[in-house]
Amino acid sequence: MAHPFNLSSGKSVRIPFNRTIVVFVIIALLTIGFSFFIPVKWHLIRIDQLWVIFSRLFTPSHSRTWGDYFSFMLTLGDPLLATLQMSLAGTVIGCVLAVPVAVLAARNIFKSKIISIPVKLLMNLVRTIPTMILAILATFFVGLGILSGIIAIAIFSFGIMAKMLYEAIETVDMGPFEALESTGANKIVAFQHAVVSQIAPIFISYTIYIFEINIRASAVLGYVGAGGIGAVIKNNILYNYDRVGATIIVMLVVILIVQFTSNYIRRKLQ
């Protein structure tokens, strides 16, 4: 809906209707509506404790000095390296394994529902299982350590990449693919020469994005024995808040470096 506006020249210009207010009102109404279904015990909410938690995280405690606080960060090299190794290895393995599955799921490559439907069901099943559960199951097979984390991250990465990649494949220009097939080339050869060049930058961009997610997720996996920086947080969360805070700062710096690097690579790919 647009409202007419008359200019001094006599011409009439229609100003588009601003939907921002409507969206805001809808969100407000939904928030109020959902509040009736969400049980909230307001007397148990203690906002004043937020400052207490932050002060414990980011100031030295137990008679430790600021020198102890920052020197502890220097001891996180090995668990941080383990976290990066776990995240990188799991991401690469999962994303590479997702490629053939994404190709089988793409309707413009394999038009038979006998192939695409079971493959999509498999992808949905993999994405349904939380990463924490995957890590717990992995520890039963390979024991504690970063290997169980690599397996969990690889399966998680596989689920995300397979879905996003097959959706990207379904949007590519199929003209070159069909032209190669008409000359007698099989689907593998046609896909290699006509589709790979179109989805390669997308695949790399998605892989970097998933790697960013996995670095954050790897900190949680330490709670189930996957090792890395998460194990440091687990060992200090109850009594050494300041060391947890120091670990969070280190993780933040690493995540920012990875994010800036990935943004630079994405700009080069565009």
DRENTORSE-122159 format. One record per residue: residue number from 0; residue in three letters; chain; x, y, z of N, C-alpha, C in turn. Coordinates in Angstrom, 1 decimal, padded with zeros to 4 digits. Layout:
n res chain nc1 nc2 nc3 cac1 cac2 cac3 cc1 cc2 cc3
NUM ALA A X Y Z X Y Z X Y Z
...
% end
This chain:
n res chain nc1 nc2 nc3 cac1 cac2 cac3 cc1 cc2 cc3
0 MET A 000.9 -001.2 000.0 000.0 000.0 000.0 000.9 001.2 000.0
1 ALA A 000.6 002.2 -000.9 001.4 003.4 -001.0 000.5 004.6 -000.9
2 HIS A 001.1 005.7 -000.4 000.4 007.0 -000.2 000.9 008.0 -001.2
3 PRO A -000.1 008.6 -002.0 000.4 009.6 -003.0 000.9 010.9 -002.3
4 PHE A 001.9 011.5 -003.0 002.5 012.7 -002.5 002.7 013.6 -003.7
5 ASN A 002.2 014.8 -003.6 002.2 015.8 -004.7 003.4 016.7 -004.6
6 LEU A 004.2 016.7 -005.7 005.4 017.6 -005.7 005.0 019.0 -006.2
7 SER A 005.9 019.9 -006.0 005.6 021.3 -006.4 005.4 021.4 -007.9
8 SER A 006.0 020.5 -008.7 005.8 020.5 -010.1 004.5 020.0 -010.6
9 GLY A 003.7 019.5 -009.6 002.4 019.0 -010.0 002.3 017.5 -010.2
10 LYS A 003.5 016.8 -010.2 003.5 015.4 -010.4 003.2 014.7 -009.1
11 SER A 002.6 013.5 -009.1 002.2 012.8 -008.0 003.2 011.6 -007.8
12 VAL A 003.8 011.4 -006.7 004.7 010.3 -006.4 004.1 009.5 -005.2
13 ARG A 004.1 008.2 -005.4 003.6 007.3 -004.4 004.7 006.8 -003.5
14 ILE A 004.6 007.1 -002.2 005.6 006.7 -001.2 005.3 005.3 -000.7
15 PRO A 006.2 004.4 -000.8 005.9 003.0 -000.3 005.5 003.0 001.1
16 PHE A 004.6 002.1 001.5 004.2 002.0 002.9 005.3 001.4 003.7
17 ASN A 005.6 002.0 004.9 006.6 001.6 005.8 006.1 000.4 006.6
18 ARG A 006.7 -000.8 006.4 006.2 -002.0 007.1 006.9 -002.2 008.4
19 THR A 007.9 -001.3 008.7 008.6 -001.5 010.0 007.7 -001.5 011.2
20 ILE A 006.8 -000.6 011.2 005.9 -000.5 012.4 005.0 -001.7 012.5
21 VAL A 004.6 -002.2 011.3 003.7 -003.4 011.4 004.5 -004.6 011.9
22 VAL A 005.7 -004.7 011.4 006.6 -005.8 011.9 006.8 -005.7 013.4
23 PHE A 007.1 -004.5 013.9 007.4 -004.3 015.3 006.1 -004.7 016.1
24 VAL A 005.0 -004.2 015.6 003.7 -004.5 016.4 003.5 -006.0 016.4
25 ILE A 003.7 -006.7 015.3 003.5 -008.2 015.2 004.4 -008.9 016.2
26 ILE A 005.7 -008.5 016.2 006.7 -009.1 017.1 006.3 -008.8 018.6
27 ALA A 005.8 -007.6 018.9 005.4 -007.3 020.3 004.2 -008.1 020.7
28 LEU A 003.2 -008.3 019.8 002.1 -009.1 020.1 002.4 -010.6 020.3
29 LEU A 003.3 -011.1 019.4 003.8 -012.5 019.6 004.5 -012.7 020.9
30 THR A 005.4 -011.7 021.3 006.1 -011.8 022.5 005.1 -011.8 023.7
31 ILE A 004.1 -010.9 023.7 003.2 -010.9 024.8 002.4 -012.2 024.8
32 GLY A 002.0 -012.7 023.6 001.2 -013.9 023.5 002.0 -015.1 024.1
33 PHE A 003.3 -015.3 023.7 004.1 -016.4 024.1 004.4 -016.3 025.6
34 SER A 004.4 -015.1 026.2 004.7 -014.9 027.6 003.6 -015.6 028.5
35 PHE A 002.4 -015.8 028.0 001.4 -016.5 028.7 001.6 -018.0 028.8
36 PHE A 002.4 -018.5 027.8 002.7 -020.0 027.8 004.0 -020.4 028.3
37 ILE A 004.9 -019.4 028.6 006.2 -019.7 029.2 006.2 -019.4 030.7
38 PRO A 006.4 -020.4 031.5 006.3 -020.2 033.0 007.6 -019.5 033.4
39 VAL A 007.4 -018.3 034.0 008.5 -017.5 034.5 008.3 -017.2 036.0
40 LYS A 009.3 -017.6 036.8 009.2 -017.3 038.2 010.1 -016.0 038.5
41 TRP A 009.4 -014.9 038.4 010.1 -013.6 038.4 010.9 -013.4 039.8
42 HIS A 010.4 -014.0 040.8 011.0 -013.8 042.1 012.4 -014.6 042.2
43 LEU A 012.6 -015.5 041.3 013.9 -016.2 041.2 014.9 -015.6 040.3
44 ILE A 014.5 -014.6 039.6 015.4 -013.9 038.7 016.2 -012.8 039.5
45 ARG A 017.5 -013.0 039.4 018.4 -012.1 040.2 019.4 -011.4 039.3
46 ILE A 018.9 -010.3 038.7 019.8 -009.5 037.8 021.0 -009.0 038.4
47 ASP A 021.0 -008.7 039.7 022.2 -008.2 040.4 023.3 -009.2 040.4
48 GLN A 023.1 -010.5 040.2 024.1 -011.5 040.2 024.9 -011.4 038.9
49 LEU A 024.4 -010.8 037.9 025.1 -010.7 036.6 026.4 -010.0 036.8
50 TRP A 026.4 -008.9 037.5 027.7 -008.2 037.7 028.6 -009.0 038.6
51 VAL A 028.1 -009.8 039.5 028.9 -010.6 040.4 029.7 -011.7 039.5
52 ILE A 028.9 -012.3 038.6 029.5 -013.3 037.7 030.6 -012.7 036.8
53 PHE A 030.3 -011.5 036.2 031.3 -010.9 035.4 032.6 -010.5 036.2
54 SER A 032.4 -010.0 037.4 033.5 -009.6 038.2 034.4 -010.8 038.5
55 ARG A 033.7 -012.0 038.8 034.5 -013.2 039.1 035.2 -013.7 037.9
56 LEU A 034.6 -013.6 036.7 035.2 -014.1 035.5 036.4 -013.3 035.1
57 PHE A 036.4 -012.0 035.2 037.4 -011.1 034.6 038.2 -010.3 035.6
58 THR A 038.3 -010.8 036.9 039.2 -010.3 037.8 039.9 -011.4 038.6
59 PRO A 041.1 -011.3 039.0 041.8 -012.4 039.7 041.1 -012.7 041.0
60 SER A 041.2 -014.0 041.4 040.6 -014.4 042.7 041.5 -015.4 043.4
61 HIS A 041.2 -015.8 044.6 042.0 -016.7 045.4 043.4 -016.2 045.6
62 SER A 043.5 -014.9 045.9 044.8 -014.2 046.2 045.7 -014.2 045.0
63 ARG A 045.2 -014.4 043.8 046.0 -014.4 042.6 046.1 -012.9 042.1
64 THR A 047.1 -012.6 041.4 047.3 -011.2 040.9 047.0 -011.2 039.4
65 TRP A 047.0 -009.9 038.9 046.8 -009.8 037.4 047.9 -010.5 036.6
66 GLY A 049.1 -010.5 037.2 050.1 -011.3 036.5 049.8 -012.8 036.4
67 ASP A 049.2 -013.3 037.5 048.8 -014.7 037.4 047.7 -014.9 036.4
68 TYR A 046.8 -013.9 036.4 045.6 -014.0 035.4 046.1 -014.1 034.0
69 PHE A 047.0 -013.2 033.6 047.5 -013.2 032.2 048.5 -014.3 031.9
70 SER A 049.3 -014.7 032.9 050.3 -015.8 032.7 049.5 -017.1 032.5
71 PHE A 048.3 -017.2 033.1 047.5 -018.4 032.9 047.1 -018.6 031.4
72 MET A 046.9 -017.4 030.8 046.6 -017.5 029.3 047.7 -018.1 028.5
73 LEU A 048.9 -017.9 028.9 050.1 -018.4 028.2 050.1 -019.9 028.3
74 THR A 049.5 -020.5 029.3 049.5 -022.0 029.5 048.5 -022.7 028.6
75 LEU A 047.6 -021.9 027.9 046.5 -022.5 027.2 046.9 -022.9 025.7
76 GLY A 048.2 -022.8 025.4 048.7 -023.1 024.1 048.3 -024.5 023.6
77 ASP A 048.6 -025.5 024.4 048.4 -026.9 024.0 046.9 -027.2 023.9
78 PRO A 046.0 -026.9 024.9 044.6 -027.1 024.7 044.0 -026.3 023.6
79 LEU A 044.5 -025.1 023.4 044.0 -024.3 022.2 044.4 -024.9 020.9
80 LEU A 045.6 -025.4 020.8 046.0 -026.1 019.6 045.2 -027.4 019.4
81 ALA A 044.9 -028.1 020.4 044.1 -029.3 020.3 042.7 -028.9 019.8
82 THR A 042.1 -027.8 020.3 040.8 -027.4 019.9 040.8 -027.1 018.4
83 LEU A 041.8 -026.3 017.9 041.9 -026.0 016.5 042.1 -027.2 015.7
84 GLN A 042.9 -028.1 016.1 043.1 -029.4 015.4 041.8 -030.2 015.3
85 MET A 041.1 -030.3 016.4 039.9 -031.0 016.4 038.8 -030.3 015.5
86 SER A 038.7 -029.0 015.5 037.8 -028.3 014.7 038.1 -028.4 013.2
87 LEU A 039.4 -028.2 012.9 039.8 -028.2 011.5 039.6 -029.6 010.9
88 ALA A 040.1 -030.6 011.6 040.1 -032.0 011.1 038.6 -032.4 010.9
89 GLY A 037.8 -032.2 011.9 036.4 -032.6 011.9 035.7 -031.8 010.7
90 THR A 036.0 -030.6 010.6 035.3 -029.8 009.5 035.7 -030.3 008.1
91 VAL A 037.0 -030.5 007.9 037.4 -031.0 006.6 036.9 -032.3 006.3
92 ILE A 036.9 -033.3 007.2 036.4 -034.6 007.0 034.9 -034.6 006.7
93 GLY A 034.2 -033.9 007.5 032.7 -033.9 007.4 032.3 -033.2 006.1
94 CYS A 033.0 -032.1 005.7 032.6 -031.4 004.5 032.9 -032.2 003.2
95 VAL A 034.1 -032.8 003.2 034.5 -033.6 002.1 033.5 -034.8 001.9
96 LEU A 033.2 -035.5 003.0 032.2 -036.6 002.9 030.8 -036.2 002.5
97 ALA A 030.5 -034.9 002.7 029.2 -034.4 002.3 029.0 -034.2 000.9
98 VAL A 030.1 -034.0 000.1 030.0 -033.7 -001.3 029.2 -034.8 -002.1
99 PRO A 029.7 -036.1 -002.1 028.9 -037.0 -002.9 027.5 -037.2 -002.4
100 VAL A 027.2 -037.0 -001.1 025.8 -037.2 -000.6 025.0 -036.0 -001.1
101 ALA A 025.6 -034.8 -001.2 024.8 -033.6 -001.7 024.5 -033.8 -003.2
102 VAL A 025.5 -034.4 -003.9 025.2 -034.6 -005.3 024.1 -035.6 -005.5
103 LEU A 024.0 -036.7 -004.7 023.0 -037.6 -004.9 021.6 -037.0 -004.5
104 ALA A 021.6 -036.1 -003.6 020.3 -035.5 -003.1 019.8 -034.4 -004.1
105 ALA A 020.7 -033.9 -004.9 020.3 -032.8 -005.8 019.3 -033.3 -006.9
106 ARG A 018.1 -032.8 -007.0 017.1 -033.2 -007.9 017.5 -032.9 -009.4
107 ASN A 018.3 -031.9 -009.6 018.6 -031.6 -011.0 019.8 -032.5 -011.5
108 ILE A 020.4 -033.2 -010.6 021.5 -034.2 -011.1 020.9 -035.6 -011.1
109 PHE A 020.3 -036.0 -010.0 019.7 -037.4 -010.0 018.2 -037.1 -009.8
110 LYS A 017.5 -037.3 -010.9 016.0 -037.0 -010.8 015.2 -038.1 -010.2
111 SER A 015.8 -039.2 -010.0 015.0 -040.4 -009.4 014.8 -040.1 -007.9
112 LYS A 013.5 -040.2 -007.4 013.2 -040.1 -006.0 013.7 -041.3 -005.2
113 ILE A 013.9 -042.4 -005.9 014.4 -043.6 -005.2 015.8 -043.3 -004.6
114 ILE A 016.6 -042.4 -005.2 017.9 -042.0 -004.7 017.8 -040.8 -003.8
115 SER A 017.1 -039.8 -004.2 017.2 -038.5 -003.5 016.4 -038.6 -002.1
116 ILE A 015.3 -039.2 -002.0 014.5 -039.3 -000.8 015.3 -040.0 000.3
117 PRO A 015.8 -041.2 000.1 016.6 -041.8 001.2 017.8 -041.0 001.7
118 VAL A 018.4 -040.4 000.7 019.6 -039.6 001.0 019.2 -038.4 001.9
119 LYS A 018.1 -037.7 001.5 017.7 -036.6 002.3 017.2 -037.0 003.7
120 LEU A 016.6 -038.2 003.8 016.2 -038.7 005.1 017.5 -039.0 006.0
121 LEU A 018.5 -039.5 005.4 019.8 -039.7 006.1 020.3 -038.3 006.6
122 MET A 020.3 -037.3 005.8 020.8 -036.0 006.2 020.0 -035.4 007.3
123 ASN A 018.7 -035.6 007.2 017.8 -035.1 008.3 018.1 -035.8 009.6
124 LEU A 018.3 -037.1 009.5 018.7 -037.9 010.7 019.9 -037.4 011.4
125 VAL A 020.9 -037.2 010.6 022.2 -036.7 011.1 022.1 -035.4 011.8
126 ARG A 021.4 -034.5 011.1 021.2 -033.1 011.7 020.4 -033.1 013.0
127 THR A 019.6 -034.2 013.2 018.7 -034.2 014.3 019.5 -034.5 015.6
128 ILE A 020.6 -035.2 015.5 021.3 -035.7 016.7 022.2 -034.5 017.1
129 PRO A 022.1 -034.0 018.4 023.0 -032.9 018.9 024.4 -033.3 018.9
130 THR A 025.3 -032.4 018.7 026.8 -032.6 018.7 027.2 -033.2 020.0
131 MET A 026.6 -032.8 021.1 027.0 -033.3 022.4 026.8 -034.8 022.5
132 ILE A 025.6 -035.3 022.0 025.3 -036.7 022.0 026.3 -037.4 021.1
133 LEU A 026.6 -036.8 019.9 027.6 -037.5 019.0 028.9 -037.7 019.7
134 ALA A 029.3 -036.7 020.5 030.6 -036.8 021.2 030.6 -037.9 022.2
135 ILE A 029.4 -038.0 023.0 029.3 -039.0 024.0 029.4 -040.4 023.4
136 LEU A 028.6 -040.6 022.3 028.7 -041.9 021.6 030.1 -042.2 021.1
137 ALA A 030.8 -041.2 020.6 032.1 -041.4 020.0 033.1 -041.8 021.1
138 THR A 032.9 -041.3 022.3 033.8 -041.7 023.4 033.6 -043.2 023.8
139 PHE A 032.5 -043.8 023.5 032.3 -045.2 023.8 033.1 -046.1 022.8
140 PHE A 033.4 -045.5 021.6 034.1 -046.3 020.6 035.6 -046.0 020.5
141 VAL A 036.0 -044.8 020.8 037.4 -044.5 020.7 038.0 -043.9 022.0
142 GLY A 037.2 -043.8 023.0 037.7 -043.4 024.3 037.7 -041.8 024.4
143 LEU A 038.2 -041.3 025.5 038.3 -039.9 025.7 039.5 -039.3 024.9
144 GLY A 039.3 -038.0 024.5 040.4 -037.4 023.8 039.8 -036.7 022.6
145 ILE A 040.7 -036.0 021.8 040.2 -035.2 020.7 039.7 -036.0 019.5
146 LEU A 040.0 -037.3 019.5 039.5 -038.1 018.4 038.0 -038.2 018.5
147 SER A 037.5 -038.4 019.7 036.0 -038.4 019.8 035.4 -037.1 019.4
148 GLY A 036.1 -036.0 019.7 035.6 -034.7 019.3 035.7 -034.5 017.8
149 ILE A 036.7 -035.0 017.1 036.8 -035.0 015.7 035.7 -035.7 015.0
150 ILE A 035.4 -036.9 015.5 034.3 -037.7 015.0 032.9 -036.9 015.1
151 ALA A 032.7 -036.3 016.3 031.4 -035.6 016.5 031.3 -034.4 015.6
152 ILE A 032.4 -033.6 015.5 032.4 -032.5 014.6 032.3 -032.8 013.2
153 ALA A 032.9 -034.0 012.8 032.8 -034.4 011.4 031.4 -034.8 011.0
154 ILE A 030.7 -035.5 011.9 029.3 -035.8 011.6 028.4 -034.6 011.6
155 PHE A 028.7 -033.7 012.5 027.9 -032.4 012.6 028.2 -031.6 011.3
156 SER A 029.4 -031.5 010.9 029.7 -030.8 009.7 029.2 -031.4 008.4
157 PHE A 029.2 -032.7 008.4 028.6 -033.5 007.3 027.1 -033.1 007.1
158 GLY A 026.3 -033.1 008.3 024.9 -032.8 008.2 024.6 -031.4 007.6
159 ILE A 025.4 -030.4 008.1 025.2 -029.0 007.6 025.6 -028.9 006.2
160 MET A 026.8 -029.3 005.9 027.3 -029.1 004.5 026.5 -029.9 003.5
161 ALA A 026.0 -031.1 003.8 025.3 -031.9 002.8 024.0 -031.1 002.4
162 LYS A 023.3 -030.5 003.4 022.1 -029.8 003.2 022.3 -028.5 002.4
163 MET A 023.2 -027.7 002.8 023.5 -026.4 002.2 024.1 -026.6 000.8
164 LEU A 024.9 -027.7 000.6 025.5 -027.8 -000.7 024.5 -028.4 -001.7
165 TYR A 023.7 -029.3 -001.3 022.7 -029.8 -002.3 021.7 -028.8 -002.7
166 GLU A 021.4 -027.9 -001.8 020.5 -026.7 -002.2 021.2 -025.8 -003.1
167 ALA A 022.6 -025.6 -003.0 023.3 -024.8 -003.9 023.4 -025.4 -005.3
168 ILE A 023.6 -026.7 -005.3 023.7 -027.5 -006.6 022.4 -027.3 -007.3
169 GLU A 021.3 -027.3 -006.7 020.0 -027.3 -007.4 019.8 -025.9 -008.0
170 THR A 020.6 -024.9 -007.7 020.4 -023.6 -008.2 021.4 -023.2 -009.3
171 VAL A 022.3 -024.1 -009.7 023.3 -023.8 -010.7 022.7 -023.9 -012.1
172 ASP A 023.5 -023.3 -013.0 023.1 -023.3 -014.4 023.3 -024.7 -015.0
173 MET A 022.2 -025.4 -015.4 022.3 -026.7 -015.9 022.6 -026.8 -017.4
174 GLY A 022.7 -025.7 -018.0 023.0 -025.7 -019.5 024.2 -026.5 -019.9
175 PRO A 025.4 -026.1 -019.3 026.6 -026.9 -019.6 026.5 -028.4 -019.3
176 PHE A 025.9 -028.7 -018.2 025.7 -030.1 -017.7 024.9 -030.9 -018.7
177 GLU A 023.8 -030.3 -019.2 022.9 -031.0 -020.1 023.6 -031.1 -021.5
178 ALA A 024.4 -030.1 -021.8 025.1 -030.1 -023.1 026.2 -031.3 -023.1
179 LEU A 026.9 -031.5 -022.0 027.9 -032.5 -021.9 027.2 -033.9 -022.0
180 GLU A 026.0 -034.0 -021.3 025.3 -035.3 -021.3 024.8 -035.6 -022.7
181 SER A 024.4 -034.6 -023.4 023.9 -034.9 -024.8 025.0 -035.3 -025.7
182 THR A 026.3 -035.1 -025.4 027.4 -035.6 -026.2 027.9 -037.0 -025.8
183 GLY A 027.2 -037.5 -024.8 027.5 -038.9 -024.4 028.3 -039.0 -023.1
184 ALA A 028.6 -037.9 -022.4 029.3 -037.9 -021.1 028.4 -038.4 -020.0
185 ASN A 028.9 -039.2 -019.1 028.1 -039.7 -018.0 028.0 -038.5 -017.0
186 LYS A 027.2 -038.8 -015.9 026.8 -037.8 -015.0 028.1 -037.3 -014.2
187 ILE A 029.0 -038.2 -013.9 030.2 -037.9 -013.1 031.1 -036.9 -013.9
188 VAL A 031.3 -037.2 -015.2 032.1 -036.4 -016.0 031.4 -035.0 -016.3
189 ALA A 030.1 -035.1 -016.5 029.4 -033.8 -016.8 029.4 -032.9 -015.5
190 PHE A 029.2 -033.6 -014.3 029.2 -032.8 -013.1 030.6 -032.2 -012.8
191 GLN A 031.7 -033.0 -013.1 033.0 -032.5 -012.8 033.4 -031.3 -013.7
192 HIS A 032.9 -031.3 -014.9 033.3 -030.2 -015.8 032.3 -029.0 -015.9
193 ALA A 031.1 -029.3 -015.6 030.1 -028.2 -015.7 029.6 -027.6 -014.4
194 VAL A 029.6 -028.4 -013.3 029.0 -028.0 -012.1 030.1 -027.6 -011.0
195 VAL A 031.2 -028.4 -011.0 032.2 -028.2 -009.9 032.7 -026.7 -009.9
196 SER A 032.9 -026.2 -011.1 033.5 -024.8 -011.2 032.5 -023.8 -010.6
197 GLN A 031.2 -024.1 -010.7 030.2 -023.2 -010.2 030.0 -023.3 -008.6
198 ILE A 030.2 -024.5 -008.1 029.9 -024.6 -006.7 031.2 -024.6 -005.8
199 ALA A 032.4 -024.7 -006.5 033.6 -024.7 -005.7 033.8 -023.5 -004.7
200 PRO A 033.5 -022.2 -005.2 033.6 -021.1 -004.3 032.6 -021.2 -003.2
201 ILE A 031.4 -021.7 -003.5 030.4 -021.8 -002.5 030.8 -022.9 -001.4
202 PHE A 031.4 -024.0 -001.9 031.8 -025.0 -001.0 032.9 -024.5 000.0
203 ILE A 033.8 -023.8 -000.6 034.9 -023.2 000.3 034.3 -022.2 001.3
204 SER A 033.4 -021.4 000.9 032.8 -020.4 001.8 032.0 -021.1 002.9
205 TYR A 031.2 -022.1 002.5 030.5 -022.9 003.5 031.4 -023.6 004.5
206 THR A 032.5 -024.2 004.0 033.5 -024.9 004.8 034.1 -023.9 005.9
207 ILE A 034.4 -022.7 005.5 035.0 -021.7 006.4 033.9 -021.4 007.5
208 TYR A 032.7 -021.2 007.0 031.6 -020.8 007.9 031.4 -022.0 009.0
209 ILE A 031.4 -023.2 008.5 031.2 -024.3 009.4 032.4 -024.4 010.4
210 PHE A 033.6 -024.1 009.9 034.8 -024.2 010.8 034.6 -023.2 011.9
211 GLU A 034.1 -022.0 011.6 033.8 -021.0 012.7 032.9 -021.5 013.7
212 ILE A 031.8 -022.2 013.3 030.8 -022.7 014.2 031.5 -023.8 015.1
213 ASN A 032.3 -024.6 014.4 032.9 -025.8 015.2 033.9 -025.3 016.2
214 ILE A 034.6 -024.2 016.0 035.5 -023.7 017.0 034.7 -023.4 018.3
215 ARG A 033.6 -022.8 018.1 032.7 -022.5 019.3 032.2 -023.8 019.9
216 ALA A 031.8 -024.7 019.1 031.2 -025.9 019.6 032.2 -026.8 020.3
217 SER A 033.4 -026.7 019.9 034.5 -027.6 020.5 034.7 -027.3 021.9
218 ALA A 034.4 -026.0 022.4 034.6 -025.7 023.8 033.6 -026.5 024.6
219 VAL A 032.4 -026.7 024.1 031.4 -027.5 024.8 031.7 -028.9 024.9
220 LEU A 032.3 -029.4 023.8 032.6 -030.9 023.7 033.6 -031.3 024.8
221 GLY A 034.4 -030.4 025.4 035.3 -030.7 026.5 034.6 -031.3 027.7
222 TYR A 033.3 -031.0 027.8 032.6 -031.5 029.0 032.3 -033.0 028.9
223 VAL A 032.4 -033.6 027.8 032.1 -035.0 027.6 033.4 -035.8 027.3
224 GLY A 034.6 -035.1 027.6 035.8 -035.8 027.4 036.5 -035.7 026.1
225 ALA A 036.1 -034.7 025.3 036.7 -034.6 024.0 038.0 -033.8 024.0
226 GLY A 038.3 -033.2 025.2 039.6 -032.5 025.3 039.6 -031.1 024.8
227 GLY A 040.8 -030.5 024.6 040.8 -029.2 024.1 040.5 -028.1 025.2
228 ILE A 040.2 -027.0 024.7 040.0 -025.8 025.6 038.7 -026.1 026.4
229 GLY A 037.8 -026.9 026.0 036.6 -027.2 026.8 036.9 -027.9 028.0
230 ALA A 038.0 -028.7 028.0 038.4 -029.5 029.2 038.9 -028.5 030.3
231 VAL A 039.6 -027.4 029.8 040.1 -026.4 030.8 038.9 -025.7 031.5
232 ILE A 037.9 -025.4 030.7 036.7 -024.7 031.3 036.0 -025.7 032.2
233 LYS A 035.9 -026.9 031.9 035.3 -027.9 032.7 036.0 -028.0 034.1
234 ASN A 037.3 -028.1 034.0 038.1 -028.3 035.2 038.1 -027.1 036.2
235 ASN A 037.7 -025.9 035.7 037.8 -024.7 036.5 036.5 -024.0 036.7
236 ILE A 035.4 -024.5 036.1 034.1 -023.8 036.2 033.5 -023.7 037.6
237 LEU A 033.8 -024.6 038.5 033.2 -024.6 039.8 033.9 -023.7 040.8
238 TYR A 035.3 -023.6 040.8 036.0 -022.9 041.8 036.9 -021.8 041.3
239 ASN A 037.2 -021.8 040.0 038.2 -020.8 039.5 037.6 -020.1 038.3
240 TYR A 036.6 -019.2 038.7 036.0 -018.4 037.7 036.9 -017.5 036.9
241 ASP A 038.0 -017.0 037.6 038.9 -016.1 036.9 039.6 -016.9 035.8
242 ARG A 039.9 -018.1 036.0 040.6 -018.9 034.9 039.6 -019.2 033.8
243 VAL A 038.4 -019.4 034.1 037.4 -019.6 033.1 037.3 -018.3 032.2
244 GLY A 037.3 -017.1 032.9 037.2 -015.9 032.2 038.5 -015.7 031.3
245 ALA A 039.6 -016.0 031.8 040.9 -015.9 031.0 040.8 -016.8 029.8
246 THR A 040.2 -018.0 030.0 040.1 -018.9 028.8 039.1 -018.3 027.8
247 ILE A 038.0 -017.7 028.3 037.0 -017.1 027.4 037.6 -016.0 026.6
248 ILE A 038.5 -015.2 027.2 039.2 -014.1 026.5 040.0 -014.7 025.4
249 VAL A 040.8 -015.7 025.7 041.7 -016.3 024.7 040.8 -016.9 023.5
250 MET A 039.7 -017.6 023.8 038.8 -018.1 022.8 038.3 -017.0 022.0
251 LEU A 037.9 -015.9 022.6 037.3 -014.7 021.8 038.4 -014.2 020.8
252 VAL A 039.6 -014.1 021.3 040.7 -013.6 020.4 040.8 -014.5 019.2
253 VAL A 040.9 -015.8 019.5 041.0 -016.8 018.4 039.9 -016.7 017.4
254 ILE A 038.6 -016.7 017.9 037.5 -016.6 017.1 037.4 -015.4 016.2
255 LEU A 037.9 -014.2 016.8 037.9 -013.0 016.0 038.9 -013.1 014.9
256 ILE A 040.1 -013.7 015.2 041.1 -013.9 014.2 040.6 -014.8 013.0
257 VAL A 040.0 -015.9 013.4 039.4 -016.8 012.4 038.3 -016.1 011.6
258 GLN A 037.5 -015.3 012.3 036.4 -014.6 011.6 036.9 -013.6 010.6
259 PHE A 037.9 -012.8 011.0 038.5 -011.8 010.1 039.2 -012.5 008.9
260 THR A 039.9 -013.6 009.2 040.5 -014.3 008.1 039.5 -014.9 007.1
261 SER A 038.4 -015.5 007.7 037.4 -016.1 006.8 036.7 -015.0 006.0
262 ASN A 036.4 -013.8 006.6 035.8 -012.8 005.8 036.7 -012.3 004.7
263 TYR A 038.0 -012.2 004.9 038.9 -011.9 003.9 038.9 -012.9 002.7
264 ILE A 038.9 -014.2 003.1 038.9 -015.2 002.1 037.6 -015.2 001.3
265 ARG A 036.5 -015.0 002.0 035.2 -014.9 001.3 035.1 -013.8 000.3
266 ARG A 035.7 -012.6 000.7 035.7 -011.5 -000.3 036.5 -011.8 -001.5
267 LYS A 037.6 -012.5 -001.3 038.4 -012.9 -002.5 037.7 -013.9 -003.4
268 LEU A 036.9 -014.7 -002.8 036.1 -015.7 -003.6 035.0 -015.1 -004.4
269 GLN A 034.5 -013.9 -003.9 033.4 -013.3 -004.6 033.8 -012.6 -005.9
% end
